[in-house]
Amino acid sequence: MYKRATLPRSNESVRGLMIMTSPKTSASFVTISVSLWLVLLQLCSGQLRQQLGTTPNIKHIVVGRCYTYITLVNPGLWCDCEEVWRQFEEAVVHQSSCNVTVEDYHHMFNAMPQIWPCDRFLFWSKTRALMHSYAAVFRHFWTLEDTLVGYLFNDLIWCGQDDDSGNDTCEFKTGFDFSSCPDWSACRNHPVYSLWRQASQNFAEMACGNITVLLNGSIVNAFHKRSMFGSVELDSLNPHRVNYVNIKVVTNLDGPHIESCSQGSILDLIQILQSRGFQWTCTDSDQTLMILQCIQDPKRSSCQTYADGNREGLTSS
């Protein structure tokens, strides 16, 4: 998400330092070198601190993504992109970083209509990279990142500030804090967390038909009740709209194999689904998911075993 800061170079500066090689100037050389590095480190640390704040040029990114979405990604959808930004800005700016609630985003969400296709909803927890690969191969899947709000704000950071007095920079006049934003865990009313919480709730409430849930069986608590899926999306699913909840548990190629459909927190998820009247399926040996992992890392021993088994099957047939 963040780009590594690089130390600026100057050929003239390097040549200037190289000519100071006599014993009389060695002390000066060391002093200048140390001073130069201290200055550069301060500059770089300042850049890194800024990257922890609101994403630079966030307005241009959000509005630009909005026009891209309604023009190319989903041309059947229309919305006023400038109005979406105004409502977003109104919800965030001039407020403290831990004082933006879900309700503050309601006007923005009302300005963002969305078409929700049934039988295509894909939920996930702790499987982000694999989820994107899976959705890319099976284009019919519909993730939160494929919705308008998900497309606009994916991978962005933002927070406002309640006191911008005494600062004349253009960035601070916008009401966003470009210097630093708190972590999600710092407060419940974090501006980023509140937006994704509402977006996740809307996504789950509209889920219909057969839905898929992708969970990581290589960690303890693959189904975590405090995750976005466990605390928001699961509670928002409607058993009268959802026909089947298809759980897919996937482990890392070489393990560890900690949880599956028959052990661990997955059993807690199944129990919750049953108690709420959902029909469900569960698999922890999905070949497609394994193949996707092997494509990304084909040298894994488990991938070699899998490939040899397939070759033997083709030979015997």
GIVENPE-V242568 format. One record per backbone hydrogen bond with DSSP energy under -0.5 kcal/mol. NH is the residue of the N-H (numbers start at 1). CO is the residue of the C=O. E is the energy in kcal/mol with one decimal. If there is no record, write none. Layout:
nh = <NH:NH>
co = <CO:CO>
e = <E:E>
//
This chain:
nh = <14:15:16:17:18:19:20:21:25:26:26:27:29:30:31:32:33:34:35:36:37:38:39:40:41:42:43:44:45:46:47:48:49:50:51:52:52:53:53:54:55:58:61:62:63:64:65:66:67:68:69:70:71:72:73:74:77:81:84:85:86:87:88:89:90:91:92:93:94:95:99:100:101:104:105:106:109:110:111:111:112:113:116:117:119:120:122:123:125:131:132:133:134:135:136:137:138:139:141:142:146:147:147:151:152:153:154:156:161:167:173:174:174:175:176:177:178:181:186:187:190:191:194:195:196:197:198:199:200:201:202:203:204:205:206:207:209:211:212:213:214:215:215:216:217:217:218:219:224:225:227:230:231:232:233:234:236:236:237:237:239:241:242:243:243:244:245:246:246:247:247:248:249:250:250:255:258:258:259:260:263:266:267:268:269:270:271:272:273:274:275:276:277:278:279:281:283:287:290:291:292:293:294:295:296:297:300:303:304:305:306:307:308:309:310:311:312:313:314:315:316:317>
co = <10:11:12:13:14:15:17:19:22:22:23:23:25:26:27:28:29:30:31:32:33:34:35:36:37:38:39:40:41:42:43:44:45:46:47:48:49:50:178:177:157:55:57:58:59:60:61:62:63:64:65:66:67:68:68:69:74:79:80:81:82:83:84:85:86:87:88:89:175:92:96:189:99:101:102:103:105:106:107:108:109:111:114:115:208:117:142:212:214:127:128:129:130:131:132:133:134:137:138:120:143:143:144:147:148:149:150:153:175:164:169:170:171:172:171:159:176:52:183:184:187:97:190:191:192:193:194:195:196:197:198:199:200:201:202:204:241:244:121:246:123:213:248:125:215:250:250:216:222:223:224:224:227:228:228:229:232:233:233:234:237:238:238:209:241:209:279:211:244:245:281:213:283:215:248:252:217:256:217:263:260:263:264:264:265:266:267:268:269:270:271:272:274:273:243:245:247:285:286:287:288:289:290:291:292:293:297:300:300:301:302:303:304:305:306:307:308:309:310:311:312:313>
e = <-2.2:-2.5:-2.3:-1.8:-2.1:-1.3:-1.0:-1.7:-1.1:-0.5:-0.9:-0.5:-2.6:-2.4:-2.5:-3.0:-2.7:-2.8:-2.4:-2.8:-2.6:-2.4:-2.2:-2.5:-2.8:-2.0:-2.2:-2.6:-2.8:-2.0:-1.9:-2.4:-2.2:-1.9:-1.7:-0.8:-0.8:-1.5:-0.5:-2.6:-2.8:-1.0:-2.1:-2.7:-2.6:-2.0:-2.6:-2.2:-2.1:-2.1:-2.7:-2.3:-1.3:-3.0:-1.6:-3.8:-2.2:-1.0:-2.2:-2.1:-2.2:-2.5:-2.1:-3.1:-2.4:-1.5:-1.3:-2.5:-0.9:-0.9:-1.6:-2.3:-0.6:-0.6:-1.5:-1.5:-2.4:-2.2:-0.9:-0.8:-1.6:-0.5:-0.5:-0.6:-2.4:-0.7:-2.1:-3.4:-1.7:-2.8:-2.1:-1.7:-2.8:-2.7:-1.7:-1.9:-2.5:-1.0:-2.0:-4.4:-1.4:-0.5:-1.2:-2.6:-2.2:-2.0:-1.2:-1.8:-1.3:-1.1:-1.3:-0.8:-0.8:-1.2:-0.7:-2.8:-0.8:-1.0:-1.6:-1.0:-0.8:-0.9:-2.9:-1.3:-2.2:-2.4:-2.0:-2.6:-2.5:-2.1:-2.5:-2.2:-2.3:-2.5:-1.5:-1.1:-2.5:-2.7:-2.4:-2.6:-2.5:-0.6:-2.6:-0.7:-0.7:-2.5:-0.5:-0.9:-0.7:-0.5:-1.6:-0.6:-3.0:-1.5:-2.1:-3.0:-1.0:-0.6:-0.8:-0.9:-0.6:-1.7:-2.2:-2.0:-0.5:-0.8:-2.3:-3.1:-0.7:-0.8:-3.0:-3.1:-2.8:-2.6:-0.5:-2.0:-1.6:-1.1:-2.6:-1.5:-1.1:-0.6:-1.4:-0.5:-1.9:-2.4:-2.1:-2.1:-2.5:-2.5:-2.3:-1.3:-1.3:-2.6:-0.5:-2.0:-2.0:-0.6:-1.6:-2.7:-2.2:-1.7:-2.4:-2.2:-1.3:-1.6:-1.4:-0.6:-1.7:-2.2:-1.9:-2.4:-2.5:-2.1:-1.8:-2.2:-2.2:-1.9:-2.1:-2.2:-2.4:-1.2>
//
